[in-house]
């Protein structure tokens, strides 16, 4: 009888342990976030549309800009904390080209080109060139709040301003400073 109880106790403990390991919201949410970041970095139009980064497939000239903006993105997940089974806060350190530096240089060059020829319009090539020539990077840490809805982990960019600022190389911060 003692042996049977020991075996049953062992089985119950193993089942409990396996059940606990099966659903880890922090791991699931982290994977969803890193998969999304990898898709953004790739600039793959179809995948960008699938994850909701865009409403539809983009024309090639827009994809070139997206690849320039996000192609150099690097990230490291620092922490993931499950608030509950449907809410996880993932802290991620993100490095990208410093878009404040990029746009300062871009505006300078664009203005000079426009002064030479008032009909000049950038087809994206000047912006891509400035991004490619910029070595300065910016690193920011942001905590992303992910919510599980209908079995899918997602985040709201408006609710995660610091994250949006980090992946865009500080573009939101630059724009705010520019307004002042």
Secondary structure, DSSP 8 states (H G I E B T S, - for coil): -HHHHHHHHHHHHHHHHHHHHH--HHHHHHHHHHHHHHHHHHT-HHHHHHTTSSSS---HHHHHHHHHHHTT-EEEEEEEEEEETTEEEEEEEEEEE-HHHHHHHHHHHHHHHHHH-TT----SHHHHHHHHH---EEEEEEEEEEEEETTEEE--TTT-HHHHHHHTTTHHHHHHHHH-
